[in-house]
Amino acid sequence: MNKGKLYIVATPIGNLEDITYRAVKILGNVAFILAEDTRESIKLLKRYDIKTHLVSYRDQNHERMIDKVYEKLDMGLDLALISDCGTPLISDPGFKLVRDLREKGYIIESIPGPSAVIAALSISGLPTDKFTFLGFLPKSDVKREKIIKASIGNGGTLVIYESPKRILDLLNLLIQIEPRGYIVLCKDLTKLREEVISGVPFELYKVLENKDYKGNPHGEFVVLISRSE
């Protein structure tokens, strides 16, 4: 019996219409969908009348789930992995799963689609020929400062994910590290409340300091940084 394959399926980052025909077809045809948060993913499945059963998969339950994944694939069943939004593994669960399956020779296919990193870069007006993506930084200011200083010297655009709760802390840090650097902040891309603002760190701090992001911490920022010349 031929073994099944795992599809890594990108899903919308906001607007549910931002999904490919192929992704909808694959999600409807696989035996099971491994999802970061089944409560979030069910909204997408209902939107496209996809009846496939969702199974919770996160880094925290990887060791418990991996043998079950092997079992299903060995039965010849195809599976799909999705995250809450965007492309799986990009600051989302899935690395351990793909690593372990690759090591054992299983087939893994990418079903490409939305990614907040690429979407933000495409509208930022900052250099796109070279960029460094750091994902979410540590909470420690000392560690964050060290990472930013080491990375910003590489040239190109620096891309970071940040929580609304910590965006002011990050901007305050950038005021100290790169006060004349040009920053683009993208929040809730493709959603009705999408925000894109730009300027030097101090200007952005003044714009955001009166917003109640800590009291209403929904959505995430994509922070793009271009070093001052």
C-alpha positions as CSV (number, residue, x, y, z in Angstrom):
1,M,0.0,0.0,0.0
2,N,1.2,3.5,-0.9
3,K,1.8,5.8,2.0
4,G,-0.3,8.9,2.4
5,K,1.2,12.4,2.1
6,L,1.0,15.5,4.3
7,Y,-0.1,18.8,2.7
8,I,1.0,22.0,4.3
9,V,-1.9,24.3,3.4
10,A,-1.8,28.1,3.7
11,T,-5.1,29.7,4.8
12,P,-6.3,33.3,4.8
13,I,-4.7,35.8,7.2
14,G,-7.9,37.7,7.6
15,N,-10.3,37.9,4.6
16,L,-11.7,34.4,4.2
17,E,-11.9,34.8,0.4
18,D,-8.1,34.8,0.3
19,I,-7.8,31.1,-0.3
20,T,-6.9,29.2,-3.4
21,Y,-9.1,26.8,-5.3
22,R,-6.5,24.1,-4.7
23,A,-6.4,24.7,-1.0
24,V,-10.2,24.3,-0.7
25,K,-10.0,21.1,-2.8
26,I,-7.2,19.6,-0.8
27,L,-8.9,20.4,2.6
28,G,-12.1,18.8,1.4
29,N,-10.3,15.6,0.1
30,V,-7.9,14.7,2.9
31,A,-8.8,12.2,5.7
32,F,-8.0,14.6,8.5
33,I,-6.9,18.2,9.0
34,L,-4.4,18.9,11.7
35,A,-5.2,22.4,13.1
36,E,-3.5,24.7,15.5
37,D,-6.8,25.8,17.0
38,T,-9.9,23.8,15.9
39,R,-12.2,26.6,17.2
40,E,-10.6,29.1,14.7
41,S,-10.3,26.7,11.8
42,I,-13.9,25.5,11.9
43,K,-14.9,29.0,10.8
44,L,-13.0,28.6,7.5
45,L,-14.3,25.1,7.0
46,K,-17.9,26.2,7.5
47,R,-17.4,29.1,5.0
48,Y,-16.5,26.6,2.3
49,D,-18.7,23.7,3.4
50,I,-15.7,21.5,4.1
51,K,-16.8,18.5,6.1
52,T,-13.3,17.1,6.9
53,H,-12.7,16.2,10.6
54,L,-10.4,18.6,12.5
55,V,-7.7,17.3,14.9
56,S,-5.9,19.5,17.3
57,Y,-2.2,19.7,16.6
58,R,0.3,22.0,18.4
59,D,3.9,21.9,19.4
60,Q,2.9,21.0,22.9
61,N,1.1,17.8,21.9
62,H,3.6,16.8,19.1
63,E,5.0,13.8,21.0
64,R,1.5,12.5,21.7
65,M,0.3,13.0,18.1
66,I,3.2,12.0,16.0
67,D,2.6,8.2,16.2
68,K,-1.0,8.7,15.2
69,V,0.1,10.7,12.2
70,Y,2.5,7.9,11.2
71,E,-0.3,5.4,11.6
72,K,-2.7,7.4,9.3
73,L,-0.1,8.0,6.7
74,D,1.0,4.3,6.7
75,M,-2.7,3.4,6.1
76,G,-2.4,5.4,2.8
77,L,-4.5,8.4,4.2
78,D,-3.6,11.9,3.2
79,L,-3.5,14.6,5.9
80,A,-3.3,18.4,5.9
81,L,-1.7,20.8,8.3
82,I,-3.1,24.3,8.8
83,S,-2.5,27.1,11.3
84,D,-4.9,29.6,12.6
85,C,-4.1,31.8,9.6
86,G,-1.5,32.2,6.9
87,T,1.3,29.7,6.0
88,P,1.9,27.0,8.6
89,L,5.4,26.9,10.3
90,I,6.0,30.6,9.8
91,S,6.0,31.5,13.5
92,D,3.3,28.8,13.9
93,P,3.4,25.1,14.8
94,G,4.6,22.4,12.4
95,F,8.4,22.4,12.3
96,K,8.7,19.3,14.4
97,L,6.1,17.5,12.4
98,V,7.7,18.2,9.0
99,R,11.2,17.5,10.4
100,D,10.2,14.1,11.7
101,L,8.2,13.1,8.6
102,R,11.0,14.2,6.3
103,E,13.5,12.1,8.3
104,K,11.3,9.0,7.8
105,G,10.9,9.6,4.1
106,Y,7.2,10.6,4.0
107,I,6.0,12.9,1.2
108,I,5.2,16.5,2.1
109,E,3.7,19.0,-0.3
110,S,3.2,22.7,0.0
111,I,-0.1,24.3,-1.0
112,P,1.1,27.9,-1.0
113,G,-1.0,31.0,-0.2
114,P,-1.2,33.9,2.2
115,S,1.6,35.0,4.5
116,A,1.6,38.1,6.7
117,V,5.3,38.6,6.2
118,I,5.1,38.7,2.4
119,A,1.9,40.7,2.3
120,A,3.4,43.4,4.6
121,L,6.6,43.5,2.6
122,S,4.7,43.9,-0.7
123,I,2.9,47.1,0.4
124,S,5.6,48.6,2.7
125,G,7.6,50.5,0.2
126,L,10.8,49.2,1.8
127,P,13.5,47.1,0.1
128,T,12.2,43.6,-0.8
129,D,15.3,42.2,-2.5
130,K,16.8,41.4,0.8
131,F,15.0,41.0,4.2
132,T,15.5,39.3,7.5
133,F,12.5,37.7,9.3
134,L,12.8,37.3,13.0
135,G,9.2,36.3,13.9
136,F,8.3,37.0,17.6
137,L,11.2,38.3,19.7
138,P,11.9,37.3,23.3
139,K,10.1,39.4,26.0
140,S,13.3,40.5,27.6
141,D,14.4,44.0,26.4
142,V,18.0,43.0,26.8
143,K,17.6,40.0,24.5
144,R,15.4,42.0,22.0
145,E,18.0,44.8,21.8
146,K,20.8,42.3,21.2
147,I,18.9,40.5,18.4
148,I,17.8,43.7,16.7
149,K,21.3,45.2,16.7
150,A,22.8,42.0,15.3
151,S,20.2,41.7,12.6
152,I,19.8,45.3,11.5
153,G,23.5,45.4,10.5
154,N,22.9,42.8,7.8
155,G,21.2,45.3,5.5
156,G,17.8,45.1,3.8
157,T,14.5,45.2,5.6
158,L,14.1,43.7,9.1
159,V,10.7,42.1,9.7
160,I,9.3,41.3,13.2
161,Y,6.0,40.1,14.5
162,E,4.8,41.9,17.6
163,S,1.8,41.7,20.0
164,P,-0.3,44.9,20.5
165,K,0.5,44.6,24.2
166,R,4.2,45.1,23.5
167,I,4.2,47.3,20.4
168,L,4.9,50.5,22.4
169,D,7.8,48.8,24.3
170,L,9.3,47.8,20.9
171,L,9.0,51.3,19.5
172,N,10.6,52.7,22.6
173,L,13.5,50.3,22.1
174,L,13.8,51.3,18.4
175,I,13.9,55.0,19.5
176,Q,17.1,54.1,21.3
177,I,18.6,51.7,18.8
178,E,17.6,53.3,15.4
179,P,16.0,56.6,16.1
180,R,16.1,57.7,12.4
181,G,15.2,54.4,11.0
182,Y,12.0,54.2,8.8
183,I,9.4,51.9,10.3
184,V,6.2,50.5,8.7
185,L,3.6,49.0,11.0
186,C,1.0,46.7,9.5
187,K,-1.9,45.4,11.6
188,D,-4.9,43.2,10.8
189,L,-3.9,42.9,7.1
190,T,-6.9,42.0,4.8
191,K,-9.4,42.7,7.6
192,L,-11.9,45.5,7.8
193,R,-9.8,47.1,10.6
194,E,-6.6,47.0,8.6
195,E,-4.0,49.6,9.6
196,V,-0.8,50.6,7.9
197,I,1.2,53.5,9.3
198,S,4.8,54.5,8.8
199,G,7.4,56.9,10.1
200,V,10.4,57.1,12.4
201,P,10.0,55.3,15.8
202,F,9.2,58.4,17.8
203,E,6.5,59.5,15.4
204,L,4.8,56.1,15.5
205,Y,5.1,56.0,19.3
206,K,3.2,59.3,19.6
207,V,0.5,58.0,17.2
208,L,0.0,54.7,19.1
209,E,0.5,55.8,22.7
210,N,-3.2,56.7,23.2
211,K,-4.6,53.6,21.6
212,D,-5.9,51.0,24.1
213,Y,-4.0,48.0,22.7
214,K,-3.4,46.5,26.1
215,G,-7.1,46.6,26.9
216,N,-8.0,45.4,23.4
217,P,-5.1,43.2,22.3
218,H,-6.6,41.7,19.2
219,G,-4.6,41.2,16.0
220,E,-0.8,41.3,15.6
221,F,1.6,43.8,14.1
222,V,4.0,43.1,11.3
223,V,6.9,45.5,12.0
224,L,9.2,46.4,9.1
225,I,12.4,48.3,9.8
226,S,14.7,50.0,7.3
227,R,17.9,51.3,8.7
228,S,18.7,55.0,8.3
229,E,21.5,55.7,5.8
